[in-house]
Amino acid sequence: MKYITRQLYQSMQGLAEDKVDEFQAKWRRACDDYQALLSQIKPELCPAMRDFAEKTFHDGVVRSVEQPEQSVLILEIDAARNP
């Protein structure tokens, strides 16, 4: 993912208290940039991908991934702990 990167996430681990506001601003900017791009490209996506873009997988666990065809990707995600 271009916006919410592993590096951004890792930079918040063990963050000094005087750096919290700075990090929160970076995080919010990344989220806002992602949402802006998604809003821009959403009309070009097929209905299934527009629906997928609205889902949250926070705390989800990927149980399986299959690609039965070149244009098909099947994800099985345990979302029982999602908010």
mmCIF file as gemmi writes it, N, C-alpha and C atoms, coordinates in Angstrom:
data_model
loop_
_atom_site.group_PDB
_atom_site.id
_atom_site.type_symbol
_atom_site.label_atom_id
_atom_site.label_alt_id
_atom_site.label_comp_id
_atom_site.label_asym_id
_atom_site.label_entity_id
_atom_site.label_seq_id
_atom_site.pdbx_PDB_ins_code
_atom_site.Cartn_x
_atom_site.Cartn_y
_atom_site.Cartn_z
_atom_site.occupancy
_atom_site.B_iso_or_equiv
_atom_site.pdbx_formal_charge
_atom_site.auth_seq_id
_atom_site.auth_asym_id
_atom_site.pdbx_PDB_model_num
ATOM 1 N N . MET Axp A 1 ? 0.847 -1.169 0 1 0 ? 1 A 1
ATOM 2 C CA . MET Axp A 1 ? 0 0 0 1 0 ? 1 A 1
ATOM 3 C C . MET Axp A 1 ? 0.895 1.235 0 1 0 ? 1 A 1
ATOM 4 N N . LYS Axp A 2 ? 0.547 2.187 -0.773 1 0 ? 2 A 1
ATOM 5 C CA . LYS Axp A 2 ? 1.364 3.378 -0.971 1 0 ? 2 A 1
ATOM 6 C C . LYS Axp A 2 ? 1.242 4.379 0.184 1 0 ? 2 A 1
ATOM 7 N N . TYR Axp A 3 ? 0.145 4.399 0.867 1 0 ? 3 A 1
ATOM 8 C CA . TYR Axp A 3 ? -0.106 5.455 1.848 1 0 ? 3 A 1
ATOM 9 C C . TYR Axp A 3 ? 0.091 4.992 3.29 1 0 ? 3 A 1
ATOM 10 N N . ILE Axp A 4 ? -0.566 3.937 3.668 1 0 ? 4 A 1
ATOM 11 C CA . ILE Axp A 4 ? -0.434 3.39 5.021 1 0 ? 4 A 1
ATOM 12 C C . ILE Axp A 4 ? 0.638 2.304 4.93 1 0 ? 4 A 1
ATOM 13 N N . THR Axp A 5 ? 1.873 2.708 5.03 1 0 ? 5 A 1
ATOM 14 C CA . THR Axp A 5 ? 2.984 1.794 4.79 1 0 ? 5 A 1
ATOM 15 C C . THR Axp A 5 ? 3.463 1.128 6.083 1 0 ? 5 A 1
ATOM 16 N N . ARG Axp A 6 ? 4.18 0.047 5.904 1 0 ? 6 A 1
ATOM 17 C CA . ARG Axp A 6 ? 4.8 -0.63 7.044 1 0 ? 6 A 1
ATOM 18 C C . ARG Axp A 6 ? 5.763 0.332 7.752 1 0 ? 6 A 1
ATOM 19 N N . GLN Axp A 7 ? 6.499 1.107 6.964 1 0 ? 7 A 1
ATOM 20 C CA . GLN Axp A 7 ? 7.449 2.053 7.544 1 0 ? 7 A 1
ATOM 21 C C . GLN Axp A 7 ? 6.73 3.095 8.401 1 0 ? 7 A 1
ATOM 22 N N . LEU Axp A 8 ? 5.594 3.595 7.923 1 0 ? 8 A 1
ATOM 23 C CA . LEU Axp A 8 ? 4.829 4.565 8.702 1 0 ? 8 A 1
ATOM 24 C C . LEU Axp A 8 ? 4.338 3.929 9.989 1 0 ? 8 A 1
ATOM 25 N N . TYR Axp A 9 ? 3.8 2.735 9.897 1 0 ? 9 A 1
ATOM 26 C CA . TYR Axp A 9 ? 3.323 2.025 11.085 1 0 ? 9 A 1
ATOM 27 C C . TYR Axp A 9 ? 4.471 1.778 12.07 1 0 ? 9 A 1
ATOM 28 N N . GLN Axp A 10 ? 5.594 1.286 11.562 1 0 ? 10 A 1
ATOM 29 C CA . GLN Axp A 10 ? 6.722 0.994 12.442 1 0 ? 10 A 1
ATOM 30 C C . GLN Axp A 10 ? 7.29 2.247 13.099 1 0 ? 10 A 1
ATOM 31 N N . SER Axp A 11 ? 7.175 3.369 12.424 1 0 ? 11 A 1
ATOM 32 C CA . SER Axp A 11 ? 7.706 4.609 12.998 1 0 ? 11 A 1
ATOM 33 C C . SER Axp A 11 ? 6.924 5.058 14.227 1 0 ? 11 A 1
ATOM 34 N N . MET Axp A 12 ? 5.728 4.53 14.418 1 0 ? 12 A 1
ATOM 35 C CA . MET Axp A 12 ? 4.949 4.924 15.596 1 0 ? 12 A 1
ATOM 36 C C . MET Axp A 12 ? 5.212 4.016 16.798 1 0 ? 12 A 1
ATOM 37 N N . GLN Axp A 13 ? 5.898 2.916 16.581 1 0 ? 13 A 1
ATOM 38 C CA . GLN Axp A 13 ? 6.163 1.983 17.676 1 0 ? 13 A 1
ATOM 39 C C . GLN Axp A 13 ? 7.194 2.597 18.625 1 0 ? 13 A 1
ATOM 40 N N . GLY Axp A 14 ? 6.883 2.615 19.919 1 0 ? 14 A 1
ATOM 41 C CA . GLY Axp A 14 ? 7.796 3.169 20.914 1 0 ? 14 A 1
ATOM 42 C C . GLY Axp A 14 ? 7.999 4.66 20.754 1 0 ? 14 A 1
ATOM 43 N N . LEU Axp A 15 ? 6.99 5.34 20.252 1 0 ? 15 A 1
ATOM 44 C CA . LEU Axp A 15 ? 7.074 6.768 19.964 1 0 ? 15 A 1
ATOM 45 C C . LEU Axp A 15 ? 7.228 7.578 21.244 1 0 ? 15 A 1
ATOM 46 N N . ALA Axp A 16 ? 8.166 8.502 21.243 1 0 ? 16 A 1
ATOM 47 C CA . ALA Axp A 16 ? 8.336 9.408 22.381 1 0 ? 16 A 1
ATOM 48 C C . ALA Axp A 16 ? 7.113 10.31 22.473 1 0 ? 16 A 1
ATOM 49 N N . GLU Axp A 17 ? 6.74 10.643 23.689 1 0 ? 17 A 1
ATOM 50 C CA . GLU Axp A 17 ? 5.519 11.426 23.912 1 0 ? 17 A 1
ATOM 51 C C . GLU Axp A 17 ? 5.53 12.76 23.17 1 0 ? 17 A 1
ATOM 52 N N . ASP Axp A 18 ? 6.694 13.369 23.037 1 0 ? 18 A 1
ATOM 53 C CA . ASP Axp A 18 ? 6.768 14.662 22.353 1 0 ? 18 A 1
ATOM 54 C C . ASP Axp A 18 ? 6.653 14.545 20.829 1 0 ? 18 A 1
ATOM 55 N N . LYS Axp A 19 ? 6.59 13.311 20.313 1 0 ? 19 A 1
ATOM 56 C CA . LYS Axp A 19 ? 6.468 13.087 18.874 1 0 ? 19 A 1
ATOM 57 C C . LYS Axp A 19 ? 5.075 12.618 18.461 1 0 ? 19 A 1
ATOM 58 N N . VAL Axp A 20 ? 4.18 12.437 19.427 1 0 ? 20 A 1
ATOM 59 C CA . VAL Axp A 20 ? 2.847 11.89 19.14 1 0 ? 20 A 1
ATOM 60 C C . VAL Axp A 20 ? 2.067 12.783 18.181 1 0 ? 20 A 1
ATOM 61 N N . ASP Axp A 21 ? 2.027 14.077 18.444 1 0 ? 21 A 1
ATOM 62 C CA . ASP Axp A 21 ? 1.271 14.99 17.576 1 0 ? 21 A 1
ATOM 63 C C . ASP Axp A 21 ? 1.812 14.985 16.148 1 0 ? 21 A 1
ATOM 64 N N . GLU Axp A 22 ? 3.129 14.945 16.02 1 0 ? 22 A 1
ATOM 65 C CA . GLU Axp A 22 ? 3.765 14.901 14.7 1 0 ? 22 A 1
ATOM 66 C C . GLU Axp A 22 ? 3.379 13.621 13.955 1 0 ? 22 A 1
ATOM 67 N N . PHE Axp A 23 ? 3.422 12.508 14.656 1 0 ? 23 A 1
ATOM 68 C CA . PHE Axp A 23 ? 3.05 11.246 14.022 1 0 ? 23 A 1
ATOM 69 C C . PHE Axp A 23 ? 1.579 11.247 13.629 1 0 ? 23 A 1
ATOM 70 N N . GLN Axp A 24 ? 0.71 11.704 14.527 1 0 ? 24 A 1
ATOM 71 C CA . GLN Axp A 24 ? -0.721 11.717 14.216 1 0 ? 24 A 1
ATOM 72 C C . GLN Axp A 24 ? -1.006 12.551 12.978 1 0 ? 24 A 1
ATOM 73 N N . ALA Axp A 25 ? -0.276 13.641 12.81 1 0 ? 25 A 1
ATOM 74 C CA . ALA Axp A 25 ? -0.455 14.466 11.608 1 0 ? 25 A 1
ATOM 75 C C . ALA Axp A 25 ? -0.028 13.692 10.361 1 0 ? 25 A 1
ATOM 76 N N . LYS Axp A 26 ? 1.098 12.953 10.445 1 0 ? 26 A 1
ATOM 77 C CA . LYS Axp A 26 ? 1.541 12.138 9.306 1 0 ? 26 A 1
ATOM 78 C C . LYS Axp A 26 ? 0.515 11.053 8.987 1 0 ? 26 A 1
ATOM 79 N N . TRP Axp A 27 ? 0 10.405 10.028 1 0 ? 27 A 1
ATOM 80 C CA . TRP Axp A 27 ? -0.978 9.329 9.84 1 0 ? 27 A 1
ATOM 81 C C . TRP Axp A 27 ? -2.251 9.871 9.195 1 0 ? 27 A 1
ATOM 82 N N . ARG Axp A 28 ? -2.743 10.988 9.7 1 0 ? 28 A 1
ATOM 83 C CA . ARG Axp A 28 ? -3.968 11.592 9.161 1 0 ? 28 A 1
ATOM 84 C C . ARG Axp A 28 ? -3.751 11.993 7.708 1 0 ? 28 A 1
ATOM 85 N N . ARG Axp A 29 ? -2.59 12.567 7.4 1 0 ? 29 A 1
ATOM 86 C CA . ARG Axp A 29 ? -2.286 12.973 6.024 1 0 ? 29 A 1
ATOM 87 C C . ARG Axp A 29 ? -2.278 11.756 5.101 1 0 ? 29 A 1
ATOM 88 N N . ALA Axp A 30 ? -1.672 10.66 5.548 1 0 ? 30 A 1
ATOM 89 C CA . ALA Axp A 30 ? -1.647 9.435 4.743 1 0 ? 30 A 1
ATOM 90 C C . ALA Axp A 30 ? -3.063 8.917 4.501 1 0 ? 30 A 1
ATOM 91 N N . CYS Axp A 31 ? -3.879 8.91 5.545 1 0 ? 31 A 1
ATOM 92 C CA . CYS Axp A 31 ? -5.277 8.454 5.401 1 0 ? 31 A 1
ATOM 93 C C . CYS Axp A 31 ? -6.054 9.36 4.453 1 0 ? 31 A 1
ATOM 94 N N . ASP Axp A 32 ? -5.875 10.671 4.597 1 0 ? 32 A 1
ATOM 95 C CA . ASP Axp A 32 ? -6.575 11.623 3.729 1 0 ? 32 A 1
ATOM 96 C C . ASP Axp A 32 ? -6.141 11.46 2.27 1 0 ? 32 A 1
ATOM 97 N N . ASP Axp A 33 ? -4.831 11.26 2.048 1 0 ? 33 A 1
ATOM 98 C CA . ASP Axp A 33 ? -4.33 11.071 0.684 1 0 ? 33 A 1
ATOM 99 C C . ASP Axp A 33 ? -4.909 9.793 0.067 1 0 ? 33 A 1
ATOM 100 N N . TYR Axp A 34 ? -4.969 8.73 0.862 1 0 ? 34 A 1
ATOM 101 C CA . TYR Axp A 34 ? -5.541 7.474 0.383 1 0 ? 34 A 1
ATOM 102 C C . TYR Axp A 34 ? -7.013 7.655 0.016 1 0 ? 34 A 1
ATOM 103 N N . GLN Axp A 35 ? -7.778 8.298 0.899 1 0 ? 35 A 1
ATOM 104 C CA . GLN Axp A 35 ? -9.202 8.502 0.63 1 0 ? 35 A 1
ATOM 105 C C . GLN Axp A 35 ? -9.421 9.374 -0.607 1 0 ? 35 A 1
ATOM 106 N N . ALA Axp A 36 ? -8.55 10.369 -0.797 1 0 ? 36 A 1
ATOM 107 C CA . ALA Axp A 36 ? -8.664 11.23 -1.985 1 0 ? 36 A 1
ATOM 108 C C . ALA Axp A 36 ? -8.448 10.427 -3.264 1 0 ? 36 A 1
ATOM 109 N N . LEU Axp A 37 ? -7.429 9.576 -3.269 1 0 ? 37 A 1
ATOM 110 C CA . LEU Axp A 37 ? -7.181 8.749 -4.448 1 0 ? 37 A 1
ATOM 111 C C . LEU Axp A 37 ? -8.325 7.763 -4.673 1 0 ? 37 A 1
ATOM 112 N N . LEU Axp A 38 ? -8.783 7.132 -3.601 1 0 ? 38 A 1
ATOM 113 C CA . LEU Axp A 38 ? -9.886 6.182 -3.737 1 0 ? 38 A 1
ATOM 114 C C . LEU Axp A 38 ? -11.129 6.862 -4.311 1 0 ? 38 A 1
ATOM 115 N N . SER Axp A 39 ? -11.443 8.05 -3.829 1 0 ? 39 A 1
ATOM 116 C CA . SER Axp A 39 ? -12.6 8.793 -4.356 1 0 ? 39 A 1
ATOM 117 C C . SER Axp A 39 ? -12.43 9.105 -5.832 1 0 ? 39 A 1
ATOM 118 N N . GLN Axp A 40 ? -11.199 9.378 -6.232 1 0 ? 40 A 1
ATOM 119 C CA . GLN Axp A 40 ? -10.918 9.708 -7.629 1 0 ? 40 A 1
ATOM 120 C C . GLN Axp A 40 ? -11.081 8.491 -8.542 1 0 ? 40 A 1
ATOM 121 N N . ILE Axp A 41 ? -10.617 7.331 -8.111 1 0 ? 41 A 1
ATOM 122 C CA . ILE Axp A 41 ? -10.639 6.161 -8.999 1 0 ? 41 A 1
ATOM 123 C C . ILE Axp A 41 ? -11.891 5.304 -8.849 1 0 ? 41 A 1
ATOM 124 N N . LYS Axp A 42 ? -12.647 5.511 -7.78 1 0 ? 42 A 1
ATOM 125 C CA . LYS Axp A 42 ? -13.799 4.647 -7.509 1 0 ? 42 A 1
ATOM 126 C C . LYS Axp A 42 ? -14.775 4.543 -8.68 1 0 ? 42 A 1
ATOM 127 N N . PRO Axp A 43 ? -15.107 5.638 -9.372 1 0 ? 43 A 1
ATOM 128 C CA . PRO Axp A 43 ? -16.044 5.516 -10.496 1 0 ? 43 A 1
ATOM 129 C C . PRO Axp A 43 ? -15.548 4.597 -11.617 1 0 ? 43 A 1
ATOM 130 N N . GLU Axp A 44 ? -14.236 4.393 -11.688 1 0 ? 44 A 1
ATOM 131 C CA . GLU Axp A 44 ? -13.666 3.545 -12.736 1 0 ? 44 A 1
ATOM 132 C C . GLU Axp A 44 ? -13.635 2.067 -12.344 1 0 ? 44 A 1
ATOM 133 N N . LEU Axp A 45 ? -13.869 1.776 -11.072 1 0 ? 45 A 1
ATOM 134 C CA . LEU Axp A 45 ? -13.816 0.397 -10.592 1 0 ? 45 A 1
ATOM 135 C C . LEU Axp A 45 ? -15.112 -0.342 -10.911 1 0 ? 45 A 1
ATOM 136 N N . CYS Axp A 46 ? -15.015 -1.645 -11.086 1 0 ? 46 A 1
ATOM 137 C CA . CYS Axp A 46 ? -16.224 -2.439 -11.28 1 0 ? 46 A 1
ATOM 138 C C . CYS Axp A 46 ? -16.992 -2.464 -9.951 1 0 ? 46 A 1
ATOM 139 N N . PRO Axp A 47 ? -18.29 -2.747 -9.971 1 0 ? 47 A 1
ATOM 140 C CA . PRO Axp A 47 ? -19.094 -2.726 -8.743 1 0 ? 47 A 1
ATOM 141 C C . PRO Axp A 47 ? -18.519 -3.584 -7.609 1 0 ? 47 A 1
ATOM 142 N N . ALA Axp A 48 ? -17.994 -4.75 -7.932 1 0 ? 48 A 1
ATOM 143 C CA . ALA Axp A 48 ? -17.445 -5.623 -6.883 1 0 ? 48 A 1
ATOM 144 C C . ALA Axp A 48 ? -16.248 -4.973 -6.196 1 0 ? 48 A 1
ATOM 145 N N . MET Axp A 49 ? -15.4 -4.286 -6.955 1 0 ? 49 A 1
ATOM 146 C CA . MET Axp A 49 ? -14.233 -3.624 -6.359 1 0 ? 49 A 1
ATOM 147 C C . MET Axp A 49 ? -14.636 -2.369 -5.589 1 0 ? 49 A 1
ATOM 148 N N . ARG Axp A 50 ? -15.672 -1.671 -6.037 1 0 ? 50 A 1
ATOM 149 C CA . ARG Axp A 50 ? -16.161 -0.525 -5.257 1 0 ? 50 A 1
ATOM 150 C C . ARG Axp A 50 ? -16.671 -1.002 -3.904 1 0 ? 50 A 1
ATOM 151 N N . ASP Axp A 51 ? -17.385 -2.128 -3.907 1 0 ? 51 A 1
ATOM 152 C CA . ASP Axp A 51 ? -17.875 -2.706 -2.659 1 0 ? 51 A 1
ATOM 153 C C . ASP Axp A 51 ? -16.711 -3.149 -1.776 1 0 ? 51 A 1
ATOM 154 N N . PHE Axp A 52 ? -15.733 -3.799 -2.379 1 0 ? 52 A 1
ATOM 155 C CA . PHE Axp A 52 ? -14.553 -4.272 -1.643 1 0 ? 52 A 1
ATOM 156 C C . PHE Axp A 52 ? -13.809 -3.1 -0.993 1 0 ? 52 A 1
ATOM 157 N N . ALA Axp A 53 ? -13.734 -1.974 -1.691 1 0 ? 53 A 1
ATOM 158 C CA . ALA Axp A 53 ? -13.021 -0.801 -1.18 1 0 ? 53 A 1
ATOM 159 C C . ALA Axp A 53 ? -13.673 -0.226 0.071 1 0 ? 53 A 1
ATOM 160 N N . GLU Axp A 54 ? -14.94 -0.525 0.282 1 0 ? 54 A 1
ATOM 161 C CA . GLU Axp A 54 ? -15.66 -0.02 1.45 1 0 ? 54 A 1
ATOM 162 C C . GLU Axp A 54 ? -15.528 -0.928 2.674 1 0 ? 54 A 1
ATOM 163 N N . LYS Axp A 55 ? -14.969 -2.09 2.497 1 0 ? 55 A 1
ATOM 164 C CA . LYS Axp A 55 ? -14.851 -3.052 3.601 1 0 ? 55 A 1
ATOM 165 C C . LYS Axp A 55 ? -13.659 -2.7 4.486 1 0 ? 55 A 1
ATOM 166 N N . THR Axp A 56 ? -13.749 -3.106 5.747 1 0 ? 56 A 1
ATOM 167 C CA . THR Axp A 56 ? -12.606 -2.976 6.637 1 0 ? 56 A 1
ATOM 168 C C . THR Axp A 56 ? -12.116 -4.365 7.013 1 0 ? 56 A 1
ATOM 169 N N . PHE Axp A 57 ? -10.817 -4.506 7.015 1 0 ? 57 A 1
ATOM 170 C CA . PHE Axp A 57 ? -10.219 -5.789 7.378 1 0 ? 57 A 1
ATOM 171 C C . PHE Axp A 57 ? -9.338 -5.635 8.609 1 0 ? 57 A 1
ATOM 172 N N . HIS Axp A 58 ? -9.547 -4.541 9.327 1 0 ? 58 A 1
ATOM 173 C CA . HIS Axp A 58 ? -8.781 -4.293 10.545 1 0 ? 58 A 1
ATOM 174 C C . HIS Axp A 58 ? -8.953 -5.466 11.504 1 0 ? 58 A 1
ATOM 175 N N . ASP Axp A 59 ? -7.861 -6.021 11.949 1 0 ? 59 A 1
ATOM 176 C CA . ASP Axp A 59 ? -7.842 -7.188 12.842 1 0 ? 59 A 1
ATOM 177 C C . ASP Axp A 59 ? -8.38 -8.452 12.181 1 0 ? 59 A 1
ATOM 178 N N . GLY Axp A 60 ? -8.609 -8.424 10.879 1 0 ? 60 A 1
ATOM 179 C CA . GLY Axp A 60 ? -9.028 -9.631 10.178 1 0 ? 60 A 1
ATOM 180 C C . GLY Axp A 60 ? -7.849 -10.583 10.005 1 0 ? 60 A 1
ATOM 181 N N . VAL Axp A 61 ? -8.152 -11.843 9.877 1 0 ? 61 A 1
ATOM 182 C CA . VAL Axp A 61 ? -7.125 -12.865 9.689 1 0 ? 61 A 1
ATOM 183 C C . VAL Axp A 61 ? -7.367 -13.535 8.338 1 0 ? 61 A 1
ATOM 184 N N . VAL Axp A 62 ? -6.369 -13.484 7.462 1 0 ? 62 A 1
ATOM 185 C CA . VAL Axp A 62 ? -6.481 -14.133 6.157 1 0 ? 62 A 1
ATOM 186 C C . VAL Axp A 62 ? -6.386 -15.64 6.376 1 0 ? 62 A 1
ATOM 187 N N . ARG Axp A 63 ? -7.444 -16.356 6.029 1 0 ? 63 A 1
ATOM 188 C CA . ARG Axp A 63 ? -7.485 -17.813 6.195 1 0 ? 63 A 1
ATOM 189 C C . ARG Axp A 63 ? -7.011 -18.543 4.942 1 0 ? 63 A 1
ATOM 190 N N . SER Axp A 64 ? -7.312 -17.968 3.772 1 0 ? 64 A 1
ATOM 191 C CA . SER Axp A 64 ? -6.83 -18.587 2.537 1 0 ? 64 A 1
ATOM 192 C C . SER Axp A 64 ? -6.874 -17.57 1.4 1 0 ? 64 A 1
ATOM 193 N N . VAL Axp A 65 ? -6.056 -17.832 0.399 1 0 ? 65 A 1
ATOM 194 C CA . VAL Axp A 65 ? -6.013 -17.022 -0.819 1 0 ? 65 A 1
ATOM 195 C C . VAL Axp A 65 ? -5.946 -17.988 -1.989 1 0 ? 65 A 1
ATOM 196 N N . GLU Axp A 66 ? -6.838 -17.806 -2.95 1 0 ? 66 A 1
ATOM 197 C CA . GLU Axp A 66 ? -6.86 -18.651 -4.147 1 0 ? 66 A 1
ATOM 198 C C . GLU Axp A 66 ? -6.973 -17.763 -5.377 1 0 ? 66 A 1
ATOM 199 N N . GLN Axp A 67 ? -6.4 -18.207 -6.466 1 0 ? 67 A 1
ATOM 200 C CA . GLN Axp A 67 ? -6.551 -17.517 -7.742 1 0 ? 67 A 1
ATOM 201 C C . GLN Axp A 67 ? -6.905 -18.563 -8.795 1 0 ? 67 A 1
ATOM 202 N N . PRO Axp A 68 ? -8.192 -18.925 -8.851 1 0 ? 68 A 1
ATOM 203 C CA . PRO Axp A 68 ? -8.614 -19.973 -9.784 1 0 ? 68 A 1
ATOM 204 C C . PRO Axp A 68 ? -8.509 -19.571 -11.255 1 0 ? 68 A 1
ATOM 205 N N . GLU Axp A 69 ? -8.536 -18.272 -11.503 1 0 ? 69 A 1
ATOM 206 C CA . GLU Axp A 69 ? -8.393 -17.744 -12.868 1 0 ? 69 A 1
ATOM 207 C C . GLU Axp A 69 ? -7.525 -16.498 -12.805 1 0 ? 69 A 1
ATOM 208 N N . GLN Axp A 70 ? -6.983 -16.09 -13.931 1 0 ? 70 A 1
ATOM 209 C CA . GLN Axp A 70 ? -6.13 -14.908 -13.993 1 0 ? 70 A 1
ATOM 210 C C . GLN Axp A 70 ? -6.826 -13.663 -13.444 1 0 ? 70 A 1
ATOM 211 N N . SER Axp A 71 ? -8.113 -13.534 -13.707 1 0 ? 71 A 1
ATOM 212 C CA . SER Axp A 71 ? -8.833 -12.326 -13.303 1 0 ? 71 A 1
ATOM 213 C C . SER Axp A 71 ? -9.646 -12.514 -12.021 1 0 ? 71 A 1
ATOM 214 N N . VAL Axp A 72 ? -9.428 -13.601 -11.295 1 0 ? 72 A 1
ATOM 215 C CA . VAL Axp A 72 ? -10.203 -13.879 -10.083 1 0 ? 72 A 1
ATOM 216 C C . VAL Axp A 72 ? -9.259 -14.123 -8.917 1 0 ? 72 A 1
ATOM 217 N N . LEU Axp A 73 ? -9.524 -13.45 -7.824 1 0 ? 73 A 1
ATOM 218 C CA . LEU Axp A 73 ? -8.776 -13.659 -6.589 1 0 ? 73 A 1
ATOM 219 C C . LEU Axp A 73 ? -9.793 -13.874 -5.478 1 0 ? 73 A 1
ATOM 220 N N . ILE Axp A 74 ? -9.66 -14.971 -4.755 1 0 ? 74 A 1
ATOM 221 C CA . ILE Axp A 74 ? -10.593 -15.293 -3.672 1 0 ? 74 A 1
ATOM 222 C C . ILE Axp A 74 ? -9.835 -15.225 -2.355 1 0 ? 74 A 1
ATOM 223 N N . LEU Axp A 75 ? -10.281 -14.33 -1.485 1 0 ? 75 A 1
ATOM 224 C CA . LEU Axp A 75 ? -9.714 -14.197 -0.143 1 0 ? 75 A 1
ATOM 225 C C . LEU Axp A 75 ? -10.727 -14.698 0.864 1 0 ? 75 A 1
ATOM 226 N N . GLU Axp A 76 ? -10.301 -15.546 1.758 1 0 ? 76 A 1
ATOM 227 C CA . GLU Axp A 76 ? -11.151 -15.93 2.879 1 0 ? 76 A 1
ATOM 228 C C . GLU Axp A 76 ? -10.574 -15.244 4.109 1 0 ? 76 A 1
ATOM 229 N N . ILE Axp A 77 ? -11.36 -14.344 4.681 1 0 ? 77 A 1
ATOM 230 C CA . ILE Axp A 77 ? -10.888 -13.538 5.802 1 0 ? 77 A 1
ATOM 231 C C . ILE Axp A 77 ? -11.821 -13.739 6.987 1 0 ? 77 A 1
ATOM 232 N N . ASP Axp A 78 ? -11.259 -14.098 8.115 1 0 ? 78 A 1
ATOM 233 C CA . ASP Axp A 78 ? -12.012 -14.198 9.362 1 0 ? 78 A 1
ATOM 234 C C . ASP Axp A 78 ? -12.114 -12.796 9.925 1 0 ? 78 A 1
ATOM 235 N N . ALA Axp A 79 ? -13.292 -12.231 9.848 1 0 ? 79 A 1
ATOM 236 C CA . ALA Axp A 79 ? -13.513 -10.86 10.267 1 0 ? 79 A 1
ATOM 237 C C . ALA Axp A 79 ? -14.254 -10.78 11.609 1 0 ? 79 A 1
ATOM 238 N N . ALA Axp A 80 ? -14.243 -11.861 12.367 1 0 ? 80 A 1
ATOM 239 C CA . ALA Axp A 80 ? -14.98 -11.896 13.628 1 0 ? 80 A 1
ATOM 240 C C . ALA Axp A 80 ? -14.532 -10.83 14.608 1 0 ? 80 A 1
ATOM 241 N N . ARG Axp A 81 ? -13.275 -10.392 14.51 1 0 ? 81 A 1
ATOM 242 C CA . ARG Axp A 81 ? -12.755 -9.402 15.446 1 0 ? 81 A 1
ATOM 243 C C . ARG Axp A 81 ? -12.699 -7.992 14.856 1 0 ? 81 A 1
ATOM 244 N N . ASN Axp A 82 ? -13.279 -7.808 13.674 1 0 ? 82 A 1
ATOM 245 C CA . ASN Axp A 82 ? -13.27 -6.487 13.053 1 0 ? 82 A 1
ATOM 246 C C . ASN Axp A 82 ? -14.167 -5.532 13.832 1 0 ? 82 A 1
ATOM 247 N N . PRO Axp A 83 ? -13.79 -4.248 13.791 1 0 ? 83 A 1
ATOM 248 C CA . PRO Axp A 83 ? -14.644 -3.243 14.467 1 0 ? 83 A 1
ATOM 249 C C . PRO Axp A 83 ? -15.939 -3.008 13.703 1 0 ? 83 A 1
